[in-house]
Amino acid sequence: MTAAAQPTPDHASSRPDGAPVFVARGLCKTYGSGVAAVFALRDLDLDIMAGEFVVLLGPSGSGKSTLLNILGGLDAPTSGTTRWRDHELTGADEAELTRYRREHVGFVFQFYNLIPSLTVLENVQLVAEIADRPMEPRDALALVGLGQRLDHFPSQLSGGEQQRVAVARAIVKRPDALLCDEPTGALDVETGRLVLEAIDRANREIGATTVVITHNSAIAGMAHRVLRLAGGRIVGAQVNEQRLAPGELSW
């Protein structure tokens, strides 16, 4: 990984202090049983601080997506515990998890999942309507640089623009946590940088605790902290005292 320039002042910051908002202890996730059992997570411990930007790196099958889904209340561990602030996610029923996801979490996936029959603005409004304290949808789209594309349909946008709509949709409800699974995986370098800029702005301007899964080690430069996963375990951690802006990443 190389940098084209020195970090800008907005990004020259170390890991946030304070009490963790995500706490996971002894997380295990097993699919199947007996000799056919697949261990996605093995006795994993993790703390993530409020406002922190964390990048999860690792090969396919290392447990990244499983971990993200457990943190987001989309999946449950086979054993171990997970907590969001004072909310125990382990053992919570589906109604509790639905409320947790609606009130606290924004998701961005590799594939955009926009509704093709709705305009850009309508796709974002759909989420705003069920949120407790939403942003103005136009403001969310302006934050990701799409304030001039409100009346376009997804089919009229590039892949990168559609992904930025997905980011706007995730942040319009002012999520406490923004969880992103390979958000640039289907994009070229320049388009990917635009998407990362949108995610970075959500972390800095909204204060969303942000976790990004990626295979691209260059993206690690913009994080407060980088965690490397292999075989369902965290096998390495790095704190970036000097964060890079997305435009300064090189890969």
C-alpha positions in Angstrom: 0.0 0.0 0.0 1.3 3.4 -0.9 0.0 6.9 -0.4 0.0 9.7 -3.0 0.1 12.5 -0.3 0.3 13.2 3.4 -2.9 12.6 5.3 -5.2 15.6 5.5 -5.8 17.1 9.0 -9.4 15.7 9.1 -7.9 12.2 8.9 -4.8 12.6 11.1 -6.4 11.1 14.1 -5.9 8.0 16.3 -8.5 5.5 17.4 -11.4 7.0 19.4 -11.3 6.6 23.2 -14.1 5.7 25.6 -16.2 2.7 26.3 -16.8 0.2 23.4 -20.2 0.2 21.7 -19.8 -3.3 20.3 -18.5 -6.0 22.7 -18.2 -9.6 21.5 -16.8 -12.4 23.7 -16.1 -16.0 22.7 -18.0 -15.8 19.4 -18.2 -19.1 17.6 -20.3 -19.9 14.6 -20.6 -23.4 13.2 -22.5 -24.5 10.1 -23.4 -28.2 10.0 -22.3 -30.9 12.4 -19.9 -33.8 12.9 -17.2 -34.3 10.2 -19.2 -31.9 7.9 -19.0 -29.0 10.3 -17.7 -25.7 9.0 -16.3 -23.3 11.6 -16.9 -19.7 10.5 -15.8 -18.1 13.8 -13.7 -19.6 16.5 -13.7 -18.1 20.0 -13.5 -14.5 18.8 -13.3 -11.5 21.1 -13.8 -7.9 19.8 -14.4 -4.4 21.1 -15.3 -1.5 18.8 -15.4 2.1 20.1 -18.0 4.7 19.3 -17.1 6.6 16.1 -14.4 4.2 15.2 -13.7 3.3 11.6 -12.6 -0.4 11.5 -11.6 -2.3 8.4 -11.8 -6.1 8.4 -9.3 -7.8 6.1 -9.0 -11.5 5.2 -9.5 -14.1 2.5 -12.9 -15.6 1.5 -14.0 -17.9 4.3 -12.1 -16.1 7.0 -15.3 -15.2 8.9 -15.6 -11.5 8.0 -19.1 -11.5 6.7 -20.3 -13.9 9.5 -18.9 -11.5 12.0 -20.5 -8.4 10.4 -23.9 -10.2 10.2 -23.7 -11.0 13.9 -22.8 -7.5 14.8 -25.7 -6.3 12.6 -28.3 -8.6 14.2 -28.7 -10.5 10.9 -27.3 -13.8 12.3 -26.7 -15.3 15.7 -23.5 -17.1 17.0 -23.5 -20.7 17.9 -22.0 -19.7 21.2 -20.5 -16.6 22.8 -22.1 -13.2 23.4 -22.6 -10.0 21.5 -23.7 -6.6 22.9 -24.5 -3.3 21.4 -24.1 -0.7 24.2 -26.7 -1.9 26.7 -28.5 -4.2 24.2 -27.7 -7.9 24.5 -28.0 -9.2 21.0 -27.3 -12.8 21.9 -30.6 -14.5 22.6 -32.7 -11.5 21.5 -35.9 -12.5 19.7 -36.6 -11.4 16.1 -38.8 -8.4 17.1 -35.9 -7.1 19.3 -33.4 -7.6 16.5 -35.6 -6.0 14.0 -36.0 -2.9 16.2 -32.2 -2.9 16.8 -31.5 -2.9 13.0 -34.1 -0.3 12.3 -33.0 2.1 15.0 -29.3 1.7 15.1 -27.8 0.0 12.0 -27.2 1.0 8.4 -26.1 -1.7 6.0 -24.2 -1.3 2.7 -23.6 -4.5 0.6 -21.6 -5.3 -2.5 -24.8 -5.4 -4.5 -27.0 -2.3 -4.4 -30.4 -3.8 -3.9 -32.2 -0.6 -5.1 -35.8 -0.8 -6.1 -35.7 -0.3 -9.9 -39.2 1.2 -10.2 -38.4 4.0 -7.7 -36.3 7.1 -8.3 -33.1 7.8 -6.4 -35.0 10.1 -4.0 -37.8 7.6 -3.5 -35.4 4.8 -2.7 -33.9 6.9 0.1 -37.3 8.2 1.3 -38.5 4.6 1.7 -36.0 4.1 4.6 -36.5 7.6 6.0 -40.2 7.0 6.4 -39.6 4.1 8.9 -36.7 5.8 10.8 -37.2 7.6 14.2 -34.9 10.5 13.5 -34.1 10.6 9.8 -32.1 13.1 7.8 -33.8 14.9 5.0 -33.4 12.4 2.1 -32.1 15.2 -0.1 -29.4 16.0 2.4 -28.3 12.3 2.6 -28.0 12.3 -1.2 -26.1 15.5 -1.2 -23.7 14.0 1.4 -22.8 11.3 -1.1 -22.6 13.7 -4.1 -25.8 12.8 -5.8 -27.9 15.9 -5.0 -28.5 16.5 -8.8 -29.7 12.9 -9.6 -32.8 12.8 -7.4 -35.3 12.0 -10.2 -33.2 9.4 -12.0 -34.0 5.7 -11.8 -31.3 3.1 -10.9 -31.1 2.0 -14.5 -30.0 5.5 -15.5 -27.0 5.5 -13.0 -23.6 4.0 -13.2 -22.6 1.2 -10.8 -20.8 3.6 -8.5 -23.7 6.0 -8.5 -26.0 3.2 -7.5 -23.7 2.2 -4.7 -23.6 5.8 -3.5 -27.5 5.8 -3.4 -27.2 2.6 -1.3 -24.9 4.5 1.1 -27.4 7.4 1.2 -30.2 4.9 2.0 -28.1 3.5 4.8 -27.2 6.8 6.4 -30.5 8.7 6.0 -31.7 7.2 9.3 -28.6 8.6 11.1 -27.4 5.1 12.1 -25.2 4.7 15.1 -23.4 1.9 13.2 -22.7 1.6 9.5 -21.8 -1.9 8.4 -20.4 -2.3 4.9 -19.7 -5.7 3.2 -17.3 -5.3 0.2 -18.9 -1.9 -0.8 -16.3 -1.4 -3.6 -16.0 -5.1 -4.7 -17.8 -4.6 -8.0 -16.3 -1.2 -8.8 -13.3 0.2 -10.6 -10.7 2.1 -8.7 -11.9 5.7 -9.3 -15.5 4.8 -8.8 -14.6 2.9 -5.6 -12.9 5.9 -4.2 -16.1 8.0 -4.6 -18.0 5.3 -2.7 -15.3 5.3 0.1 -15.5 9.1 0.3 -19.3 8.8 0.9 -18.7 6.2 3.7 -15.9 8.2 5.2 -18.1 11.3 5.3 -20.8 9.3 7.1 -18.2 8.3 9.7 -16.8 11.8 10.2 -19.9 14.0 9.8 -22.6 11.8 11.2 -20.3 10.0 13.7 -21.4 6.5 12.7 -19.3 3.7 14.0 -18.2 2.2 10.8 -17.0 -1.4 9.9 -15.9 -2.2 6.4 -15.2 -5.6 5.0 -12.8 -5.7 2.1 -10.3 -7.9 0.3 -8.5 -4.8 -0.8 -5.7 -4.1 1.7 -5.2 -0.5 0.3 -8.5 0.5 1.9 -7.0 -0.3 5.3 -5.1 3.1 5.2 -8.3 5.1 5.8 -9.3 3.2 9.0 -8.6 4.0 12.6 -7.9 0.3 13.1 -7.4 -2.7 10.8 -8.2 -6.3 11.9 -7.0 -9.3 9.9 -9.1 -12.5 10.1 -8.1 -16.0 9.1 -9.8 -19.3 10.0 -12.5 -17.5 12.0 -10.1 -15.7 14.3 -8.5 -12.3 14.5 -4.9 -13.0 13.7 -3.6 -9.4 13.5 -4.5 -5.8 14.4 -3.0 -2.5 13.4 -3.8 1.1 14.6 -3.3 3.8 12.0 -2.1 6.9 13.8 -2.3 8.8 10.5 -5.4 8.0 8.5 -5.5 8.5 4.7 -8.4 10.1 2.9 -10.0 7.9 0.2 -8.4 10.1 -2.6 -5.0 9.4 -1.1 -5.3 5.6 -1.4 -3.4 3.8 -4.1 -4.0 0.3 -5.4 
